[in-house]
Amino acid sequence: MSNLLLQNGILDPDRLYNGIAIRAKDRQKALVFHKILLDPTMTRSDVRALLGFRSSTVSAAVKELMEDGLVMETSKITTGIPGRPTSALNVDIDRFTVISFYLENRYLIGAVVNLAGDVLSEKKTFLPVETDSDTFIHKFIELQKELSNDVPSSSELLGLGISPLGTVDVEHKNWIRCYRWSKIKDVGFTRAPFSELPVPIVVRRNLEAVLDYQMAAHSSYRKGGTAIFHWGFGIGGAFALDGFIIQSALGRFGDIGHTKVNSESNLACRCGSRGCLEAEAALWALLPELRNAGFQLDEDNHGFSNALKGEWLINVPGVKHGIEAISSGLYNYFRMFHPDRILLIGPFFENPLLAKHVIKSFKASLPSDLKNKVSIKVVEDAFRGCLISNAYPLFKDALKSHLICRS
C-alpha cells in the first residue's frame, strides 16, 4: 500500500497543492522533500542532479527539513570518489501519524497510520444492529484511547479521520443517519465528547474516501472521469473528474441507490420512497429471500462477505432480478457522468459470477462507439483504503505548513 502511496499519492507536490499557486522557493522545498521520500539512499548531490537546483537551494531546504524533524541523515555512502563519504537522507515517515477509522459490515475499524501509508497498529470493535448513538460514541472514544497508546512516542499525532456510512454532513461534521444502524442518528463530531479531544477530527463520506485512495494509488485514475459504483448492504456511487471529487452540499453526490427504477413497484425503500434501486437489489432488501431459500446467512457474521462469494447466489430468484436492476442502474449511472472508468466495489461484485453477468449486461447496452472506450473493473476490499485516505487532509495540512521555506 505504501509504495503506491509514495509514488502517486498526496505527497507528490502537484497533488499536495492541487494546482494552487505557491512561491517558487516553497515548491522547490516540496520537491526536495518528495525526492528524499521516494528514495532512502538519496544524497544532497542526487537531489541536485535530479532537480537541477543550485547547491545552496538544496542545502537550505534540507537544513529546514532536518530542523523540523522531517528528514534525517543516516548511513554514510561510499561513492568511490576520493574524499569523505556522503550521508544518505531519509524522511522520518513516523514524524506525523493519524488515527483513522472506517466502518464495514458491523465493525468500527481503526488504525494508526504514518506518512507512508503504513498501518502501525489496527484494532476494531463490533457494533450490533441495535447500536445507538450513545453506544457508538462510547465505543469510538474507547477505541481511540486504545489506539492513542500505540502512537510512536517520537511521532506527532495530527488528528483523527473517519468516514461514516450513510448520510453525512461533511461541512458541519455531522453523521446524520445510517440505515445499517437505524438507531445511530445525529452524531456531531464537533460536540462533546469529540470536542474535548486534544486533536481535530476530519469527517468524510465513505465512498468519496474510497475513490480518493484509488486515485492516490493509481495516477491514471486522476485523468478524465473515474466513478465508484457500490453494491452491498446499500447501493451508491462517487465520481471524480481529473482528480477532483465532485461533491454536493445537499447530500451524497452519485446517490444512485435512491433513483427510481420501477415506478409501479410496491417495494418500500428505507428512505421512505418506493421503487428505488436499493429496494430492488440492495443486500438489506434481498436478505429475507436469501434466508427463505435456506441459506444460513447472518449479516452480523464475520464471514458474511465470504458467504456471498458462493456460486449458489446466482440461482436465487431475487438475486437474478437484482442483477438486472443493478445492470440498468449502472447503465444509467454511466449515462449521467460518462466516466472513462468505473470501479465496482462491494460484496456482490466480489462474487466473480455476479460481477461477470453485470459487466456483460452493461457492455451489451453500450452504443458501439463507446464499447471499447470505457473500462470497468472490480476492486476487492476497497473500503480498507479509507484507513489511508481519511488521513490525507491532516497530512496535507501539516506538510503544507512545514514545507514553507523560511530562508
GUMI-261443 format. One record per residue (C-alpha): residue number from 0; chain; x, y, z. Coordinates in steps of 0.2 Angstrom, whole numbers, plus 2048, in hexadecimal, padded with zeros to 3 digits. Example, Ala and Ser with C-alpha at 12.3 -4.5 7.8 and 13.67 -1.06 7.14 Angstrom:
! GUMI-261443
<0 A <83E 7EA 827>> <1 A <844 7FB 824>> 
***
This chain:
! GUMI-261443
<0 A <800 800 800>> <1 A <80E 80C 805>> <2 A <818 80A 7F5>> <3 A <809 810 7EA>> <4 A <805 81E 7F6>> <5 A <817 825 7F5>> <6 A <818 823 7E2>> <7 A <807 82B 7DE>> <8 A <7FF 831 7EE>> <9 A <7FB 841 7F7>> <10 A <80E 844 7FB>> <11 A <812 848 7E9>> <12 A <813 85C 7E9>> <13 A <807 85E 7DA>> <14 A <7F9 854 7E4>> <15 A <7FE 85C 7F4>> <16 A <7FA 86D 7EE>> <17 A <7EC 868 7E2>> <18 A <7F2 875 7D5>> <19 A <7F2 883 7E2>> <20 A <7FF 890 7DD>> <21 A <80E 890 7EA>> <22 A <81E 899 7EB>> <23 A <82C 892 7E1>> <24 A <837 88F 7F0>> <25 A <829 885 7F9>> <26 A <827 87A 7EA>> <27 A <839 877 7E9>> <28 A <839 872 7FB>> <29 A <82A 866 7F8>> <30 A <833 85E 7EA>> <31 A <843 85B 7F4>> <32 A <838 853 801>> <33 A <82F 848 7F5>> <34 A <83F 842 7ED>> <35 A <846 83D 7FE>> <36 A <836 834 802>> <37 A <836 829 7F3>> <38 A <848 823 7F5>> <39 A <850 81F 806>> <40 A <862 81F 7FE>> <41 A <860 831 7F7>> <42 A <86E 83D 7FA>> <43 A <86F 850 7F9>> <44 A <879 84E 7E8>> <45 A <86B 842 7E2>> <46 A <85E 84E 7E5>> <47 A <868 85C 7DD>> <48 A <86A 851 7CD>> <49 A <858 84C 7CC>> <50 A <850 85D 7CF>> <51 A <85E 868 7C7>> <52 A <85D 873 7D6>> <53 A <86C 87D 7DD>> <54 A <876 876 7EB>> <55 A <871 884 7F7>> <56 A <85E 881 7F3>> <57 A <85F 86E 7F7>> <58 A <86A 871 807>> <59 A <85E 87E 80D>> <60 A <84F 873 80A>> <61 A <857 864 812>> <62 A <85D 86F 821>> <63 A <84B 874 825>> <64 A <844 863 822>> <65 A <850 85C 82F>> <66 A <84C 86A 83B>> <67 A <83A 865 83A>> <68 A <83E 853 83D>> <69 A <837 84E 82B>> <70 A <848 848 824>> <71 A <857 840 82D>> <72 A <868 83B 828>> <73 A <86C 829 828>> <74 A <87A 81D 823>> <75 A <889 823 819>> <76 A <88A 81E 807>> <77 A <89B 81B 7FF>> <78 A <89A 822 7EE>> <79 A <8AB 81C 7E8>> <80 A <8B1 82E 7E5>> <81 A <8BF 834 7F0>> <82 A <8B9 83E 7FF>> <83 A <8AE 83B 80E>> <84 A <89F 830 80C>> <85 A <88E 838 808>> <86 A <87F 837 814>> <87 A <86F 82F 80E>> <88 A <85F 839 812>> <89 A <84F 831 818>> <90 A <83D 837 81C>> <91 A <837 833 82D>> <92 A <827 82B 828>> <93 A <821 82A 83A>> <94 A <824 83C 83D>> <95 A <811 83F 83B>> <96 A <803 832 83E>> <97 A <7F0 832 83D>> <98 A <7E4 826 845>> <99 A <7D8 822 837>> <100 A <7C7 819 838>> <101 A <7BA 811 82C>> <102 A <7AB 806 82E>> <103 A <7A8 7F5 825>> <104 A <79C 7E7 828>> <105 A <798 7EA 83A>> <106 A <7A9 7F0 840>> <107 A <7B1 800 844>> <108 A <7C3 7FE 83E>> <109 A <7D1 80A 843>> <110 A <7E4 80B 840>> <111 A <7F3 816 843>> <112 A <7FA 81B 832>> <113 A <80A 824 82E>> <114 A <810 82F 81F>> <115 A <814 820 814>> <116 A <803 818 816>> <117 A <809 80B 822>> <118 A <7FD 804 82F>> <119 A <807 804 83F>> <120 A <7F9 7FD 84A>> <121 A <7E7 7F7 846>> <122 A <7D8 7F3 851>> <123 A <7C5 7F1 84F>> <124 A <7B6 7F0 859>> <125 A <7A5 7E8 855>> <126 A <795 7F2 853>> <127 A <785 7E7 854>> <128 A <776 7ED 84A>> <129 A <76E 7F5 85A>> <130 A <77D 800 85C>> <131 A <777 812 860>> <132 A <77F 823 85F>> <133 A <785 823 871>> <134 A <78C 811 870>> <135 A <795 815 860>> <136 A <79D 825 868>> <137 A <7A3 81B 877>> <138 A <7AB 80D 86C>> <139 A <7B3 81A 861>> <140 A <7BB 823 86F>> <141 A <7C1 813 877>> <142 A <7C9 80D 867>> <143 A <7D1 81E 864>> <144 A <7D9 81D 876>> <145 A <7DF 80B 872>> <146 A <7E7 811 862>> <147 A <7EE 821 869>> <148 A <7F9 815 874>> <149 A <800 80E 864>> <150 A <806 81E 85D>> <151 A <819 81E 85C>> <152 A <820 829 86A>> <153 A <82B 833 85E>> <154 A <81C 837 852>> <155 A <810 845 852>> <156 A <7FE 840 852>> <157 A <7F5 84C 845>> <158 A <7E3 847 848>> <159 A <7D6 83A 845>> <160 A <7CD 836 834>> <161 A <7BD 82D 832>> <162 A <7B2 828 823>> <163 A <7A0 823 82A>> <164 A <794 81A 820>> <165 A <783 821 81A>> <166 A <77F 834 81A>> <167 A <78D 83F 820>> <168 A <78E 852 821>> <169 A <7A0 854 81D>> <170 A <7A0 867 81F>> <171 A <799 867 831>> <172 A <7A1 856 836>> <173 A <790 84E 839>> <174 A <78B 83C 837>> <175 A <779 83E 833>> <176 A <773 82C 831>> <177 A <777 81B 82C>> <178 A <76B 80D 827>> <179 A <778 800 82C>> <180 A <776 805 83E>> <181 A <765 80E 83E>> <182 A <767 814 850>> <183 A <777 81E 84C>> <184 A <771 82F 848>> <185 A <778 841 849>> <186 A <789 83D 84F>> <187 A <792 84E 84F>> <188 A <7A5 84C 84F>> <189 A <7A6 85F 854>> <190 A <79D 85B 864>> <191 A <7A2 854 875>> <192 A <7AB 848 877>> <193 A <7B3 84A 866>> <194 A <7B6 85C 869>> <195 A <7C0 858 879>> <196 A <7CD 84E 870>> <197 A <7DE 856 86F>> <198 A <7DF 854 85C>> <199 A <7D3 859 84D>> <200 A <7C7 84C 844>> <201 A <7C5 84B 831>> <202 A <7B5 844 82B>> <203 A <7B2 83D 819>> <204 A <7A5 834 80F>> <205 A <7AB 822 80E>> <206 A <7A9 81F 7FB>> <207 A <7B2 830 7F8>> <208 A <7C0 829 804>> <209 A <7C1 819 7FA>> <210 A <7C2 823 7E9>> <211 A <7D0 82E 7F0>> <212 A <7DB 820 7F5>> <213 A <7D9 817 7E4>> <214 A <7DE 827 7DC>> <215 A <7ED 829 7E7>> <216 A <7F2 817 7E4>> <217 A <7F0 818 7D1>> <218 A <7F5 828 7C9>> <219 A <7EC 824 7B8>> <220 A <7DB 825 7C2>> <221 A <7DE 838 7C4>> <222 A <7DC 83B 7B2>> <223 A <7CB 83C 7AB>> <224 A <7BC 836 7B4>> <225 A <7BD 828 7C1>> <226 A <7AD 821 7C9>> <227 A <7AA 815 7D8>> <228 A <79B 80A 7D8>> <229 A <797 801 7E8>> <230 A <78B 7F2 7EA>> <231 A <78A 7EB 7FB>> <232 A <77F 7EE 80A>> <233 A <77A 7FE 801>> <234 A <77E 805 7F0>> <235 A <787 815 7EB>> <236 A <794 81E 7E2>> <237 A <7A2 82B 7E1>> <238 A <7A9 834 7D2>> <239 A <7B9 83E 7CF>> <240 A <7BE 848 7C0>> <241 A <7D1 84B 7BD>> <242 A <7D5 846 7CF>> <243 A <7C8 851 7D7>> <244 A <7B9 849 7E0>> <245 A <7A9 851 7DC>> <246 A <79F 854 7EC>> <247 A <78E 85B 7F0>> <248 A <789 866 800>> <249 A <778 85E 7FF>> <250 A <77C 84C 801>> <251 A <786 83D 7FA>> <252 A <78B 841 7E8>> <253 A <788 832 7DD>> <254 A <77A 82B 7E8>> <255 A <775 81F 7DB>> <256 A <76D 813 7E7>> <257 A <75F 81E 7EA>> <258 A <75B 821 7D8>> <259 A <74A 81A 7D2>> <260 A <74B 80A 7C7>> <261 A <73A 804 7C9>> <262 A <72C 811 7CA>> <263 A <71F 803 7CC>> <264 A <728 7FA 7DA>> <265 A <720 7F8 7EC>> <266 A <731 7F4 7F3>> <267 A <734 801 801>> <268 A <746 808 802>> <269 A <74E 80D 813>> <270 A <74E 81F 80D>> <271 A <73B 81F 80E>> <272 A <738 81E 7FB>> <273 A <733 810 7EF>> <274 A <73B 809 7E0>> <275 A <74D 80E 7E4>> <276 A <75C 803 7DD>> <277 A <760 7FF 7EF>> <278 A <74F 7F7 7F2>> <279 A <751 7EC 7E3>> <280 A <763 7E7 7E6>> <281 A <76C 7EC 7F6>> <282 A <772 7DF 802>> <283 A <766 7E5 80F>> <284 A <757 7E2 803>> <285 A <75D 7D1 7FD>> <286 A <761 7CA 80F>> <287 A <750 7C3 812>> <288 A <74F 7B9 802>> <289 A <761 7B3 804>> <290 A <75C 7AC 815>> <291 A <74C 7A5 80F>> <292 A <756 79C 802>> <293 A <75E 792 810>> <294 A <76F 79B 810>> <295 A <775 79E 821>> <296 A <77A 7B0 820>> <297 A <77D 7BC 82E>> <298 A <782 7CE 82A>> <299 A <78A 7CF 83B>> <300 A <795 7C0 837>> <301 A <7A8 7C4 834>> <302 A <7A8 7B8 825>> <303 A <798 7BF 81D>> <304 A <7A2 7C7 80E>> <305 A <7AA 7B7 80A>> <306 A <799 7AE 80A>> <307 A <793 7B9 7FC>> <308 A <7A1 7B3 7F1>> <309 A <799 7A2 7EF>> <310 A <793 79D 7DE>> <311 A <782 799 7E5>> <312 A <77E 7AB 7E7>> <313 A <77A 7AD 7D4>> <314 A <76C 7A0 7D5>> <315 A <761 7AA 7E2>> <316 A <753 7B2 7D8>> <317 A <755 7C3 7E1>> <318 A <767 7C4 7DD>> <319 A <764 7C0 7CB>> <320 A <757 7CF 7CB>> <321 A <764 7D9 7D5>> <322 A <771 7D6 7C7>> <323 A <765 7DD 7BA>> <324 A <761 7EC 7C5>> <325 A <774 7F0 7C9>> <326 A <778 7EE 7B7>> <327 A <76B 7FB 7B2>> <328 A <771 806 7C1>> <329 A <783 805 7BB>> <330 A <77E 80A 7A9>> <331 A <774 819 7B0>> <332 A <783 81E 7BB>> <333 A <78E 81D 7AC>> <334 A <783 827 7A1>> <335 A <782 835 7AE>> <336 A <795 838 7B0>> <337 A <79D 82E 7A1>> <338 A <7AC 829 7AC>> <339 A <7BC 823 7A3>> <340 A <7BC 815 7B0>> <341 A <7B1 80D 7BD>> <342 A <7B7 804 7CC>> <343 A <7AA 7F7 7D3>> <344 A <7AB 7F4 7E6>> <345 A <7A2 7EB 7F3>> <346 A <79E 7D9 7F8>> <347 A <793 7D5 7E9>> <348 A <7A0 7DA 7DD>> <349 A <7AD 7CF 7E6>> <350 A <7A3 7C0 7E0>> <351 A <7AB 7BD 7CF>> <352 A <79B 7B6 7C7>> <353 A <790 7C4 7CC>> <354 A <79D 7D1 7C7>> <355 A <79F 7C8 7B6>> <356 A <78D 7C9 7B2>> <357 A <78B 7DB 7B7>> <358 A <79A 7E0 7AD>> <359 A <794 7D6 79E>> <360 A <783 7DE 79F>> <361 A <78A 7EF 7A1>> <362 A <796 7EE 792>> <363 A <788 7E7 787>> <364 A <77D 7F6 78A>> <365 A <78B 802 785>> <366 A <78A 80A 774>> <367 A <797 803 768>> <368 A <7A2 813 768>> <369 A <7A4 812 77B>> <370 A <7A6 7FF 77E>> <371 A <7B9 800 77D>> <372 A <7BB 811 785>> <373 A <7B6 80E 797>> <374 A <7BF 802 7A3>> <375 A <7B6 7F9 7B1>> <376 A <7BE 7EF 7BE>> <377 A <7BB 7E7 7D0>> <378 A <7C5 7EE 7DE>> <379 A <7C5 7E2 7ED>> <380 A <7C6 7E7 7FF>> <381 A <7C4 7F9 7F9>> <382 A <7BE 801 80A>> <383 A <7CF 7FD 812>> <384 A <7D6 80B 808>> <385 A <7CC 817 813>> <386 A <7D9 814 821>> <387 A <7E6 81D 816>> <388 A <7DB 82A 80D>> <389 A <7D3 830 81D>> <390 A <7E4 836 822>> <391 A <7E7 83F 812>> <392 A <7E0 850 818>> <393 A <7EA 850 828>> <394 A <7FA 84B 820>> <395 A <7F8 858 812>> <396 A <7F5 866 81F>> <397 A <804 862 829>> <398 A <810 860 81A>> <399 A <80A 870 812>> <400 A <80E 87A 822>> <401 A <81F 871 824>> <402 A <824 873 812>> <403 A <823 885 812>> <404 A <835 88C 80F>> <405 A <83B 896 81E>> <406 A <84B 89C 816>> 
***
